[in-house]
Amino acid sequence: EQLLPFINVNKKAFFVVCDTYVTMEDGTGLVHIAPAFGQDDYEVGRKYDLPVINPVAEDGTYKEGPWASRFVMDKDLERLIKYIRKEEVALFIGSGFSIKAGAPSVWDIIDAILEEGGQSFKDDLTESDCKQLRLVSEAFVNECDGRNDLMTLLKNLFCFEPKDCSDQQTLTKIPHIKQIFTTNYDTLIEDAYPKSKCNVVTANEGCAYTDAHSTTIYKVHGDIATLNNSASIIITDSDYKNYFKNKHFNLIWEELKQAFIKKHVVFIGYSLEDDNILDIIKTVRDCIGSSMKGMFLVAPHFSELKKNKLKAKHVTYIDAL
């Protein structure tokens, strides 16, 4: 099975071969080979007509994939790759991961709510409030058409035809990832997986059907499939404040805490334009203290201000370039 599915391979490459320099007397009798990175491996590769795959350029940077142009010896990236190989990583995925596929961004949702509320509704909000979905949603529920209309608006926004789901498809090819937590309302991640290889948990009941052999996707804020139960959707300021007391999610919250204790958590698709994810990190740390493993956030071109916010929360930033 190909470990890095984004590397282009032009012929059959992943199968078992034999050679005399591997013996049962020294180790397990089974090793991996890389024909581009060693004389013995190269000779075995020639014998079995293996491709010589070298994703590294002469200047020591990756030539392709999500780390293209990054130096291979970047210590934080190498550390993260090591954790992934050891199946010690859980993903925490935000809305930025779905934008390429055509899903509405947080800003799209905010704009739609402001438009639905009308000019007078918008005028009553401060400029700062208009940048935070949770505050705009709260005001809409309290001052305009109520929660049911907010859910209808949300459902209409997420009735879109997916365009480019290559990121989600790539994710399904990494068997080392067994736990994915997402705040996304859309179903792009679970739709990319074969149904036999993933479990989707949208509320407490789903926690009973997880297993170690499949990837489990926890919908931390609900999804469009559960919009008929508006209490299962986390979007307003009140929803966020009451989240950790919400009876629909208390078991998911326990799973989340365990992930932070047992796994290195990697955040993808977050811009930190609001502090929701930082609030989750703070709440988890308040609950479990120093038991947390390392955290990473992967995103392109963060400002120094954002990097410092992450550093203060002991989150390692990796520039996605």
N, C-alpha and C positions, 0 to 999 in steps of 0.2 A: 504494500500500500504506500502511495507516495506521501511523504511527510510534508512537503511544501508544494501544495497543488498549483500555486501560481507560477512555478518554474516550468518553462516550456521543455518538453521531452519529445524527441522525434522518432523514437522507436521503443520497443519493449525494453523495460529497464528494471522492473522491480520483481525479482524472483530469486530463488535460492540457487547458488552455484557452489562448486567444490574446489578446494586446492589443498596442497599438502602442508602449507605453512600454518594452517589452523588445526589444532589437535584437541582431543578431549583431556589431555594431561595438563593443559594450561588454560584455565578458565572454563567457560561453558561449552566450547566447541562451536560457537556461533558468533560471528562478528559482522558488522556492516562494512561495506567498502565504498570508496569514492574514487573512481578511476582518474579523476582530474587532480587528486591530491595525494599521490603516493605511488612509488615504483611498483611495489607488489600488487597494489590495487589496479594499477594501469595494465599490468601484464595479464592479470585475471580477466579484466574487462575486454582486452583484445581477444583472449581465448574464447569468450562467450559472446562476443560481438555486442558488448554493452556500450551505450552512448557515453561520451566523455562530457559530462555536464559540469560546467563551471559558471556559476552565477556571479562570480567576483571579477571585477575589472582590474587592470594592471595597477591602478592607484589604490586598490584595497577597498573599494566601495562595491555595494551590491549593484548589479546591472539591471535587475527587474524585480517585480513584486512590490509589496507594501513598504519595503525598506530600500528601494532604489535610491542610489546616490548617497546612502548612509555608509559610513566607515564600518567594516565588519567587526572591528574590535571595540565598538561603542559598548562600554561596560554595562550600562543599564539595559540596553537592548539584548545583549548576550545573556544577561541574567534572566530576563523575561523569557527568552527562547528556551533556556534551560528548564525553567519552571513549567513551561507548556509541555515540553517533552516528557517531563515526569508526572504529567497530569495533575499538577498542583495549582491550576489556574481556573478561576471562575470569571466569567465576563459579566459586566454591567453595561448594558447598551442603551444609548439615548437616541433622540429623534434624528440627530445628524447622520446616523447610520442608514436611515431610510430615505433621505432626500433624493439621492441619485435615482432611486426607484420611482420617484414621483409623489411620494407622500408629502402632505403639507408640513411645513416647518412650524416651529412654535410661533414665529412671527406671522405666518399665514393664518394660524388659528386666532391670534390676537386681533389681526386686522379684520377677520370675518366677524368676530364678536363685536368689535367697535362699530363696524358698518351696520350690523343688525340692531345694535342699541340706538343708533342715530346720533346726530350732532350734539344734542343736549346731554346725552349720556356721556359722550366723550369729553365734553366741556367740564363735566363734574369731576373728572379724574385728573390727577396731577401727571406731569410728564413722566415722572418716575414710576407711577402706578401703571401707566400705559406700556411699560417695558416688561411687566411681569404678568404672565398668564394667570397665575393663581389669584392675583388681585383684580384683574380685569374680569375673570370668571365670577369671582365672588360678588363684585358690584353688579354684574349682569343678572345674577340670580336674585339678588336683593332688591334691585331697583327697576328691573325690566320684566322679562317674561317668565322668570322662574327656572327651576332646574330642568324640567322636562323639555322646554324649548332649547335650553343649552345642549341637552343630549341629542336632540334632533339636528341641531346645527352641526354638532360634532360628527354625527353619523353621516350627514351629507358630505362633509369635508373629506371623510375617509372612504367615500365611494369613488375610487379612482382606479384606472387601469394601470397596473405596474409597468414601468418602462425598462429600467436596467436593474436587474436583481443579481448582478454578478457578485457583489459583496456578500449577499446572503448565501449564494451558491458556494462561494469559496469557504465560507464558515462551515458549511455542512461537510466539507472534505477534510476537516481537521478533527480526527476522532479523539484527540486528547482533551477536548473541551466537553465536559459532561454537565456543567451547570451554567445556565445563562439567565441572568436577571435583566429585565427590561422595563423601562417606564413608557415604552411606546404603546400607543393604542392600536396600531395596525397589526396585521398578521403576517407580515412579509417573512419574518424569520421562520416561524413554524411552517409556513407554506412551502419554504424551500427544502425542508427536510422530508424524507420519506416518512409516512405516518408510522411505520413500524420502528423507526429509529429515534422518535422523540415523544416526550410527554409534555403536554401544555397544562400549566397550573394557573388558573385565574382566580381561584378562591381556595379556602381551606380544604374543601372536599378533595381537590385534586392531589393534595400531598400524599394521599393514601395509595396512589397509583404510580409513584415514581419507582425507578429501578436503576441499579448501578450500571447496566449495560446500554442504556439509552441516554440521550441528552435530554435534560429536563429544562424547560423554558418557563420561568416564573414571570407572569405578567403583573408586575408590582402595582401598576396603576390601572389594571383592568384592560380590556380591549374592546374593539367594536363588536365582537361576537357577544358581549355581555351588556350591551347598552340598554337592553330591556330591563335590567336591574340597575337603576341609576346610582344606587348606593355602592355599587362595586367599582365605580369610576372615581378616580382621584384627580381632581382638576382645580377646585376652588381653594382659597386660603383655609377655609374651615376644614375641608377634606384633608389637607396636609397636616394641619394641627391635630386632627383627631385620628390620623392614620394609624398610629401605633396602638390605638385603643379600638380600632374598627374590628368588629367580630368576624368580618369576612376575610380578614387578612392576618389574624394573629399567628396562625401556623406558618404562613409565608414569611412573616417577620422573624419567626424563630429559625427558619431555614436560612434566611439572609444572615442572621447573626452567626450561625454555625459556619457559613461560607467564609465570613471574615476571619473566623478563628482557624479554620482548617485549610483555606486556600489563599493564594495571592490573587487579589481582586483587580481586574483590569477594566477601566472605564473607557468606553469608545462611544463617540457620537455626542459628546457633551462640550459645550462652548463656555460654560460658567457665566452666561449672560444673566442668569439668575442664580440664586444660591441653593436651589433645591437639593442638588447632589451633595453639596458641602454640608447641608443640614443633616442628610442621611448619615454621612460619615461621622459627624459630631455625635449624633444620637447613638450610633453603633459603638463608638469609642466610649461614650458615657456608660454604656451597658456592660461592655466586656473589657474595657481598659487596655492594658498592655498585652493582652492575649492576641490582639490583632496581628495578622501577618502583613507583609508588605503590600502596598497598593501602587498601581500605575495608572496614568491617564495618557492615552494616545490620541493626539489631535494635531492639526497643522498650525504652525505660526502663532503660538500664544504670545501675548505681550508679557513684559517683565512683571507687570502687576498681577496678571493671572498666574504666572509661574510662582510668584511669591505667595499667593493665596494657597496654592497646592502645597508648597513647601511647608507652610505653617500647619497644614493638616497631615504632614508626613506622607504626601503622595508624590511619587516619582513621575516627572513629566518626560514623555518621549515624543519628540517632534515627528509627526507623520509626513513632513515635507510636502 
